[in-house]
Amino acid sequence: MKQIIYYFLLVFAISATTVTAEGKKPDYTFVDENGHEFVDLDLPSHVLWATCNVGASNPWEYGLYFAWGETKGYDRDQYHSFDWKNYKWCNGSEDSMSKYCTDASFGIVDLKTVLDATDDAAIANWGGGWHMPTEQEMAELIKYCKWKWKRNYKGSGVEGLEGTSKRNGAKIFLPANCYKDGSHIDWACYCGHYWVNSLLPSSEKNLAYKNLAYNLFIKDVGTSSTISSALSLRYLGFGIRPVRDLSSFSNKN
């Protein structure tokens, strides 16, 4: 099955090039064997990005909110308090971490800075070769796309950031899903947060940052927009945008 899909991707890529030569706009979006849509942005690593967040059916939907390292997500209108008291990987406070801890000041040290597969929300919810982005995959997305803020994406009424690949012109949209702190979402922030799978390296000397996880951050700043890597408290509720390696399609019998 994977070989068939991989062959389809190769054939489609050739077809898209031909269509472009005829002056028509190519489409670089595909659907996997489980119905999840993804886009080929022609990135150097060949990683493929999902077009929707976990828990969403369309690119403009916010999807579910997850604390870092937790696999159960919550809808924006579903009550759940995102805080240290309820965070899975601590015993009620930020200095009682039970996993993913690199300093004794924060709990039991295991020196883990990258999520185990069992704690990856993309794997748990989508399976099929999907995973949360790495810090490097996030940086690649930022670098190889041109970004523009959309006020009303495709008439949905949702704001967010649209990226256009510098390499093949394919597009991806990240809705401004804000974030959940406690049970509250501040919709006036005009921003979005998406977890990646790693913490700050254990070599980091600044203790104040050792309890933070990386995320992809987008924000409208009025006259322009920004997209960057950020560090945030792990208990906060952010979105998940899965990725998948192109090679995963060619390795399935």
Beta strands, then each sheet from edge to edge (+ up, - down):
strand 1: 29-31
strand 2: 37-39
strand 3: 47-50
strand 4: 145-150
strand 5: 160-165
strand 6: 171-175
strand 7: 180-181
strand 8: 184-185
strand 9: 191-199
strand 10: 212-220
strand 11: 225-233
strand 12: 243-245
sheet 1: 1+ 2- 3+ 12-
sheet 2: 4+ 5- 6+
sheet 3: 7+ 8-
sheet 4: 9+ 10- 11+
end
